[in-house]
Amino acid sequence: MKPRILIPVITVAALCNVFFSPTAYATSNYNYKPGEYVVIVHGRSPNGRYSIASHGEGEFGGDNFHLYLMDAQTGKKIGPLEEVKDTFDTGASAYYAKWSADSNQVSITYRVDRHAAVMIRYSIKGRRAYIISGPTPVDKR
């Protein structure tokens, strides 16, 4: 008599859920509360004066979604970064900031498609963000 290996039904169901669920596609979405702004990855400036935060409305944060230049000390928004558009994700963890050491420039990288990312560079002067370049496709290498 050959031994039989039984896989519990719960294990099979769990594996099917992992491999076939929409979350397996790794899209970063977030349900924002009213008035909630979430700082993106490395979004706080080195001098502590500014931050870049995300906010959206509706299910999965997709309605009226924007990134904002924020006053990091008061938590109040200064203004939207209108050039950040055609976004694929709404979760703050999907957006990456890289600040200059003097906090006068910031680049923001984000996905516009499942396998395509772009970068936008801003200059920060007088509590305003001015676009320097982008959106520029990011090379995957």
N, C-alpha and C positions, 0 to 999 in steps of 0.2 A: 504494500500500500504506500503510495507516494504522499508525503506531507503536503498539505495545502496551506498557502499563505493567504490569509484574509486581510484585506485592507478595510479598515473601518469606513463605513459610509460617510461619516463626518469628515474624515481626511480627504476623501475624493471630492466631496462638496466644497471643502475649503480650497483645495487646489484649483478646481474649476472657477471658483470665485476670483482667485488671484489672477489666473491667466486670461479670463474672459471679461472681467469687469472694466468699466470705463476708467477707473483710477489707475489701471495698469499702464495707461498711456502717459502718465507722469505730467499731466498738466497741473500747474499750480494755481488754484483758485482759492478765494477767500470771501466769506460772507461778512462784510463790514457792518459794524453797528453804526447808527446815525452819529455823525460827528467823530468817528474813529479814523485816525490817520496812523498808518503803520510804517515805521522807518524801514527802508530797504537795506539790503546787505551792505555793510560799510557806509551807510548813508549819512552818518554824522561827520561833519567837517573836523579836521584836526584842531582848529581853534575853538571848537565847541559852540560856535555862533549859529551854524546852519545845519539843517538836515534835509534829506530828500525822503519824502514819505508817499505812500500810495493810499488811494481811497476810491471806492466805487460804491454803487448802489445796486439794489436788486439781488436776485439769486446769483450766487457765485461772483458778485461784485462787478459784473460786466456792464451794467448801465452807468453811464456818465463816469467811466473810469479815467483817472488821471494820476500822474505823479506831480507832486507839489514841492516847491522850495519852501521850507518851513523855518521859522525862528526856533532854533533848538532850545533856547532858554525859556521861552514862554509857551512853546508848543502850538503857536498860532501860524496858520498858513500865510505865506507872503504872496504866492501866486502859482498857478498851474504851469507846468512845463509843456506847453501846447505842442511842441515838436515831437514829443513821445506819443506816437500813435500807431495804429495797426498792431496793437499788442496781442500776443497769444495767451498770456497769463494775466491773472489779476492778483495773485498772491505776492506780497512784498518780498518773499524769499526767492523769487524768480528775477529780481532786478538787482544789478550790481553797480555800485558807485566806486569810483577811484578818484580821490581828491588829490590835488597838488598839496605839497607840504605847507604852503602859505594860505591854503583854503581859498585861493582866488580862481581856481578852475576845478571843474569836476567832469568826469566822463561817466556816462550811464550806459550799461550794456543790458540788452533784453532781447527776448525771442519775438520774432514776427511770424514764425511758422515753427512747426515741430522740430525741424532741423536747420533753421536759419536764424541767426542773431544779427543785431545791428548795434552800433555804438553812436552816441551823440555826445559832443563836447560842448560845455558851457563855460563862459566866463562869469564870475560873480562880482558885480560892482554895484555899490550903493544899494544893497539889499534887493538887487534884481539879477535874474539869470539871462544872459545874452548868448545866443547860439554862436559857436565858433565853427563847428563842422558837423555834418551828419544829417540824417542817419547814414552811416557807412557800414556796408556788410562786414561782418567779422569772419576772418578766416578760421576754419576749424583746427588747423594744425597746431 
